[in-house]
Amino acid sequence: MNIIMLGAPGSGKGTVGIDLCEKFGFETFSTGAIFREEIENETELGKIVQEYISSGGLVPDDVTIKIVEKGLEKYPNGAIFDGFPRTIAQAEALKEMLAKNNNKIDVVLNLNIPDEDIIVRTASRLTCPNKKCGATFNSKFMPPKVDGICDRCGSKLIIRADDKPETIKKRLKVYHENTEPLIDFYRNEGILETIDVDIYKDSKEDNVNRAIEAIEKHK
Ligand code: AMP
């Protein structure tokens, strides 16, 4: 199955996605995690993408699409796409790439959360820098069992530089301008499932259970 996690930065795409992977045996394909690793390893690609990421902008479509084209072969049985596509051009390219292998997107999980809640939540977000893990925690809403350490892989958790409130505000603007149109794009394809997230009431499990129900409808 191919599933897209859609939603603003900090909406819980990564967190819910990881639990879905554990439940269904899927794997996450996160363009953000790939880019962060390239930056960390100081590769050519890392140098190209660094400025876009640290300013809260989007990496250009041609660069991003190439990365996905290259990476897709590692996921012959499908994937959970976290953070891709982020533009209509990327969505169209993904559709074409999958169709070449008689594949398609089965369901798009749209995590709907007000901007003001995103700003509150990302201010205390902690991220595991290990690309194979990528778990996120939150010192206020979902603390790790051991302070500062990833529950899943034991790596030291970091605060992402692009989670700073000023950068998050820019990322939200970029989300509304470039990524939000994908909601209608996938609604028209009949595969959109929206999950309304209330950060004060819902536990992670509540959102994961809603996501599981939505996936079951499209199996
Ligand atoms: P994420 O980890 O998904 O929040 O991504 C972190 C940053 O990486 C984003 O703010 C963008 O700068 C960049 N990025 C990740 N995925 C994409 C994408 N599909 N298209 C363009 N830029 C991306």
Residues whose N, C-alpha, C, O or C-beta is under 5 A from the ligand:
A	BS01	AMP	P9 T31 G32 A33 F35 Y52 I53 G56 G57 L58 V59 T64 D82 G83 F84 P85 R86
